[in-house]
Amino acid sequence: MEKLEEQIAHLTRIVDDLSEIIARQETEITTLNRRVHMLMQREGEREASQGSGVVLGDERPPHY
């Protein structure tokens, strides 16, 4: 019985630790998503201000 109680206590601690990790990751992912969105907006504004309709992904590399 004592061994089972130890295992339950150990598993409970692991679950709590993993919950904290997931909560931190959720916060970090939210922050990174906001930053990516902001960067995409800035790039769109920069391209619009240059008057260039060419998207960088559509350009051929210089060695072609």
A tleap script that builds the chain and sets N, CA, C and O, in Angstrom:
source leaprc.protein.ff14SB
mol = sequence {
  NMET GLU LYS LEU GLU GLU GLN ILE ALA HIE
  LEU THR ARG ILE VAL ASP ASP LEU SER GLU
  ILE ILE ALA ARG GLN GLU THR GLU ILE THR
  THR LEU ASN ARG ARG VAL HIE MET LEU MET
  GLN ARG GLU GLY GLU ARG GLU ALA SER GLN
  GLY SER GLY VAL VAL LEU GLY ASP GLU ARG
  PRO PRO HIE CTYR
}
set mol.1.N position { 0.827 -1.193 0.000 }
set mol.1.CA position { 0.000 0.000 0.000 }
set mol.1.C position { 0.877 1.265 0.000 }
set mol.1.O position { 0.584 2.236 -0.698 }
set mol.2.N position { 1.943 1.232 0.786 }
set mol.2.CA position { 2.830 2.388 0.879 }
set mol.2.C position { 3.488 2.686 -0.472 }
set mol.2.O position { 3.660 3.846 -0.847 }
set mol.3.N position { 3.849 1.631 -1.190 }
set mol.3.CA position { 4.473 1.808 -2.510 }
set mol.3.C position { 3.499 2.490 -3.470 }
set mol.3.O position { 3.904 3.359 -4.242 }
set mol.4.N position { 2.241 2.114 -3.432 }
set mol.4.CA position { 1.238 2.740 -4.291 }
set mol.4.C position { 1.057 4.223 -3.950 }
set mol.4.O position { 0.919 5.061 -4.841 }
set mol.5.N position { 1.061 4.529 -2.673 }
set mol.5.CA position { 0.950 5.929 -2.260 }
set mol.5.C position { 2.141 6.743 -2.755 }
set mol.5.O position { 1.972 7.885 -3.181 }
set mol.6.N position { 3.333 6.175 -2.705 }
set mol.6.CA position { 4.524 6.859 -3.214 }
set mol.6.C position { 4.407 7.093 -4.719 }
set mol.6.O position { 4.734 8.170 -5.218 }
set mol.7.N position { 3.940 6.078 -5.427 }
set mol.7.CA position { 3.782 6.214 -6.872 }
set mol.7.C position { 2.752 7.282 -7.215 }
set mol.7.O position { 2.956 8.075 -8.134 }
set mol.8.N position { 1.657 7.303 -6.483 }
set mol.8.CA position { 0.621 8.315 -6.718 }
set mol.8.C position { 1.176 9.709 -6.447 }
set mol.8.O position { 0.927 10.637 -7.217 }
set mol.9.N position { 1.922 9.860 -5.367 }
set mol.9.CA position { 2.519 11.162 -5.044 }
set mol.9.C position { 3.489 11.587 -6.135 }
set mol.9.O position { 3.512 12.750 -6.539 }
set mol.10.N position { 4.292 10.637 -6.611 }
set mol.10.CA position { 5.250 10.930 -7.680 }
set mol.10.C position { 4.518 11.339 -8.959 }
set mol.10.O position { 4.884 12.326 -9.597 }
set mol.11.N position { 3.496 10.590 -9.329 }
set mol.11.CA position { 2.736 10.898 -10.544 }
set mol.11.C position { 2.002 12.232 -10.427 }
set mol.11.O position { 1.892 12.975 -11.403 }
set mol.12.N position { 1.509 12.525 -9.244 }
set mol.12.CA position { 0.830 13.806 -9.015 }
set mol.12.C position { 1.805 14.961 -9.221 }
set mol.12.O position { 1.461 15.972 -9.833 }
set mol.13.N position { 3.013 14.805 -8.709 }
set mol.13.CA position { 4.015 15.859 -8.881 }
set mol.13.C position { 4.382 16.016 -10.355 }
set mol.13.O position { 4.526 17.140 -10.837 }
set mol.14.N position { 4.532 14.916 -11.067 }
set mol.14.CA position { 4.852 14.977 -12.496 }
set mol.14.C position { 3.743 15.693 -13.263 }
set mol.14.O position { 4.021 16.521 -14.129 }
set mol.15.N position { 2.492 15.377 -12.948 }
set mol.15.CA position { 1.356 16.026 -13.616 }
set mol.15.C position { 1.373 17.527 -13.332 }
set mol.15.O position { 1.147 18.329 -14.239 }
set mol.16.N position { 1.634 17.910 -12.100 }
set mol.16.CA position { 1.702 19.337 -11.755 }
set mol.16.C position { 2.835 20.032 -12.511 }
set mol.16.O position { 2.655 21.133 -13.030 }
set mol.17.N position { 3.988 19.394 -12.571 }
set mol.17.CA position { 5.128 19.965 -13.302 }
set mol.17.C position { 4.799 20.124 -14.789 }
set mol.17.O position { 5.105 21.152 -15.394 }
set mol.18.N position { 4.181 19.106 -15.362 }
set mol.18.CA position { 3.827 19.178 -16.784 }
set mol.18.C position { 2.774 20.250 -17.043 }
set mol.18.O position { 2.800 20.908 -18.083 }
set mol.19.N position { 1.858 20.428 -16.114 }
set mol.19.CA position { 0.844 21.479 -16.265 }
set mol.19.C position { 1.499 22.859 -16.289 }
set mol.19.O position { 1.111 23.722 -17.076 }
set mol.20.N position { 2.482 23.061 -15.433 }
set mol.20.CA position { 3.204 24.338 -15.415 }
set mol.20.C position { 3.948 24.554 -16.731 }
set mol.20.O position { 3.951 25.658 -17.275 }
set mol.21.N position { 4.566 23.514 -17.228 }
set mol.21.CA position { 5.303 23.614 -18.493 }
set mol.21.C position { 4.352 23.969 -19.630 }
set mol.21.O position { 4.657 24.832 -20.452 }
set mol.22.N position { 3.216 23.313 -19.675 }
set mol.22.CA position { 2.238 23.580 -20.735 }
set mol.22.C position { 1.727 25.009 -20.637 }
set mol.22.O position { 1.552 25.672 -21.660 }
set mol.23.N position { 1.486 25.491 -19.434 }
set mol.23.CA position { 1.020 26.866 -19.260 }
set mol.23.C position { 2.070 27.856 -19.763 }
set mol.23.O position { 1.724 28.836 -20.423 }
set mol.24.N position { 3.341 27.613 -19.463 }
set mol.24.CA position { 4.407 28.498 -19.959 }
set mol.24.C position { 4.496 28.449 -21.475 }
set mol.24.O position { 4.659 29.479 -22.129 }
set mol.25.N position { 4.389 27.251 -22.030 }
set mol.25.CA position { 4.459 27.111 -23.486 }
set mol.25.C position { 3.293 27.824 -24.164 }
set mol.25.O position { 3.468 28.429 -25.222 }
set mol.26.N position { 2.120 27.756 -23.571 }
set mol.26.CA position { 0.961 28.444 -24.143 }
set mol.26.C position { 1.198 29.949 -24.186 }
set mol.26.O position { 0.887 30.610 -25.176 }
set mol.27.N position { 1.752 30.481 -23.101 }
set mol.27.CA position { 2.062 31.908 -23.059 }
set mol.27.C position { 3.109 32.266 -24.110 }
set mol.27.O position { 2.982 33.280 -24.797 }
set mol.28.N position { 4.129 31.448 -24.232 }
set mol.28.CA position { 5.190 31.706 -25.203 }
set mol.28.C position { 4.661 31.618 -26.638 }
set mol.28.O position { 5.014 32.443 -27.481 }
set mol.29.N position { 3.830 30.634 -26.914 }
set mol.29.CA position { 3.255 30.487 -28.258 }
set mol.29.C position { 2.384 31.686 -28.593 }
set mol.29.O position { 2.426 32.188 -29.716 }
set mol.30.N position { 1.602 32.146 -27.641 }
set mol.30.CA position { 0.759 33.328 -27.862 }
set mol.30.C position { 1.618 34.543 -28.178 }
set mol.30.O position { 1.308 35.303 -29.096 }
set mol.31.N position { 2.695 34.731 -27.425 }
set mol.31.CA position { 3.604 35.853 -27.662 }
set mol.31.C position { 4.239 35.756 -29.045 }
set mol.31.O position { 4.307 36.744 -29.776 }
set mol.32.N position { 4.703 34.557 -29.400 }
set mol.32.CA position { 5.332 34.372 -30.710 }
set mol.32.C position { 4.341 34.589 -31.846 }
set mol.32.O position { 4.702 35.157 -32.876 }
set mol.33.N position { 3.108 34.149 -31.676 }
set mol.33.CA position { 2.087 34.380 -32.710 }
set mol.33.C position { 1.833 35.874 -32.898 }
set mol.33.O position { 1.682 36.341 -34.027 }
set mol.34.N position { 1.786 36.626 -31.798 }
set mol.34.CA position { 1.598 38.082 -31.905 }
set mol.34.C position { 2.767 38.721 -32.642 }
set mol.34.O position { 2.573 39.601 -33.480 }
set mol.35.N position { 3.985 38.275 -32.327 }
set mol.35.CA position { 5.168 38.848 -32.977 }
set mol.35.C position { 5.183 38.536 -34.470 }
set mol.35.O position { 5.504 39.407 -35.280 }
set mol.36.N position { 4.844 37.317 -34.838 }
set mol.36.CA position { 4.808 36.948 -36.255 }
set mol.36.C position { 3.758 37.789 -36.973 }
set mol.36.O position { 4.010 38.294 -38.068 }
set mol.37.N position { 2.594 37.940 -36.371 }
set mol.37.CA position { 1.541 38.760 -36.981 }
set mol.37.C position { 2.012 40.195 -37.168 }
set mol.37.O position { 1.787 40.801 -38.216 }
set mol.38.N position { 2.667 40.736 -36.141 }
set mol.38.CA position { 3.169 42.107 -36.214 }
set mol.38.C position { 4.219 42.237 -37.323 }
set mol.38.O position { 4.205 43.208 -38.079 }
set mol.39.N position { 5.117 41.272 -37.421 }
set mol.39.CA position { 6.145 41.315 -38.460 }
set mol.39.C position { 5.536 41.207 -39.858 }
set mol.39.O position { 5.988 41.869 -40.792 }
set mol.40.N position { 4.520 40.378 -39.992 }
set mol.40.CA position { 3.847 40.252 -41.289 }
set mol.40.C position { 3.176 41.562 -41.673 }
set mol.40.O position { 3.208 41.961 -42.837 }
set mol.41.N position { 2.570 42.232 -40.703 }
set mol.41.CA position { 1.946 43.531 -40.975 }
set mol.41.C position { 3.002 44.549 -41.390 }
set mol.41.O position { 2.811 45.291 -42.354 }
set mol.42.N position { 4.109 44.581 -40.665 }
set mol.42.CA position { 5.177 45.530 -41.002 }
set mol.42.C position { 5.720 45.275 -42.404 }
set mol.42.O position { 5.947 46.216 -43.165 }
set mol.43.N position { 5.926 44.013 -42.744 }
set mol.43.CA position { 6.443 43.679 -44.066 }
set mol.43.C position { 5.444 44.075 -45.139 }
set mol.43.O position { 5.829 44.589 -46.189 }
set mol.44.N position { 4.166 43.839 -44.883 }
set mol.44.CA position { 3.134 44.251 -45.833 }
set mol.44.C position { 3.114 45.760 -46.018 }
set mol.44.O position { 2.981 46.249 -47.140 }
set mol.45.N position { 3.243 46.489 -44.939 }
set mol.45.CA position { 3.278 47.949 -45.018 }
set mol.45.C position { 4.531 48.425 -45.753 }
set mol.45.O position { 4.473 49.371 -46.538 }
set mol.46.N position { 5.656 47.770 -45.499 }
set mol.46.CA position { 6.901 48.144 -46.162 }
set mol.46.C position { 6.800 47.912 -47.661 }
set mol.46.O position { 7.215 48.759 -48.452 }
set mol.47.N position { 6.255 46.775 -48.052 }
set mol.47.CA position { 6.105 46.470 -49.472 }
set mol.47.C position { 5.135 47.443 -50.131 }
set mol.47.O position { 5.350 47.870 -51.266 }
set mol.48.N position { 4.071 47.791 -49.417 }
set mol.48.CA position { 3.084 48.723 -49.975 }
set mol.48.C position { 3.692 50.117 -50.134 }
set mol.48.O position { 3.382 50.819 -51.096 }
set mol.49.N position { 4.550 50.523 -49.205 }
set mol.49.CA position { 5.142 51.857 -49.288 }
set mol.49.C position { 6.193 51.939 -50.391 }
set mol.49.O position { 6.468 53.023 -50.905 }
set mol.50.N position { 6.783 50.800 -50.759 }
set mol.50.CA position { 7.760 50.788 -51.841 }
set mol.50.C position { 7.090 50.770 -53.199 }
set mol.50.O position { 7.730 51.037 -54.216 }
set mol.51.N position { 5.824 50.460 -53.219 }
set mol.51.CA position { 5.108 50.405 -54.479 }
set mol.51.C position { 5.425 49.159 -55.276 }
set mol.51.O position { 5.038 49.060 -56.441 }
set mol.52.N position { 6.105 48.225 -54.689 }
set mol.52.CA position { 6.470 46.990 -55.369 }
set mol.52.C position { 5.430 45.933 -55.054 }
set mol.52.O position { 5.167 45.637 -53.889 }
set mol.53.N position { 4.844 45.368 -56.090 }
set mol.53.CA position { 3.853 44.336 -55.897 }
set mol.53.C position { 4.456 42.953 -55.887 }
set mol.53.O position { 3.730 41.963 -55.796 }
set mol.54.N position { 5.776 42.863 -55.978 }
set mol.54.CA position { 6.444 41.562 -56.042 }
set mol.54.C position { 6.612 41.013 -54.630 }
set mol.54.O position { 7.138 41.687 -53.744 }
set mol.55.N position { 6.169 39.811 -54.442 }
set mol.55.CA position { 6.337 39.136 -53.161 }
set mol.55.C position { 7.685 38.432 -53.185 }
set mol.55.O position { 8.034 37.787 -54.174 }
set mol.56.N position { 8.441 38.552 -52.102 }
set mol.56.CA position { 9.784 37.992 -52.062 }
set mol.56.C position { 9.794 36.502 -52.370 }
set mol.56.O position { 10.744 36.018 -52.987 }
set mol.57.N position { 8.792 35.776 -51.972 }
set mol.57.CA position { 8.749 34.349 -52.225 }
set mol.57.C position { 8.615 34.004 -53.695 }
set mol.57.O position { 8.929 32.883 -54.095 }
set mol.58.N position { 8.151 34.955 -54.516 }
set mol.58.CA position { 7.971 34.719 -55.933 }
set mol.58.C position { 9.201 35.086 -56.755 }
set mol.58.O position { 9.270 34.771 -57.943 }
set mol.59.N position { 10.167 35.746 -56.134 }
set mol.59.CA position { 11.345 36.183 -56.862 }
set mol.59.C position { 12.300 35.014 -57.074 }
set mol.59.O position { 12.400 34.121 -56.233 }
set mol.60.N position { 12.987 35.030 -58.187 }
set mol.60.CA position { 14.003 33.999 -58.442 }
set mol.60.C position { 15.287 34.387 -57.720 }
set mol.60.O position { 15.600 35.573 -57.614 }
set mol.61.N position { 16.019 33.423 -57.233 }
set mol.61.CA position { 17.306 33.716 -56.614 }
set mol.61.C position { 18.250 34.345 -57.639 }
set mol.61.O position { 18.063 34.133 -58.837 }
set mol.62.N position { 19.238 35.095 -57.219 }
set mol.62.CA position { 20.127 35.800 -58.139 }
set mol.62.C position { 20.930 34.892 -59.045 }
set mol.62.O position { 21.399 35.356 -60.084 }
set mol.63.N position { 21.116 33.634 -58.717 }
set mol.63.CA position { 21.949 32.770 -59.530 }
set mol.63.C position { 21.216 32.206 -60.749 }
set mol.63.O position { 21.821 31.478 -61.536 }
set mol.64.N position { 19.925 32.522 -60.925 }
set mol.64.CA position { 19.196 32.035 -62.116 }
set mol.64.C position { 19.423 32.939 -63.284 }
set mol.64.O position { 18.894 32.693 -64.368 }
savepdb mol mol.pdb
quit
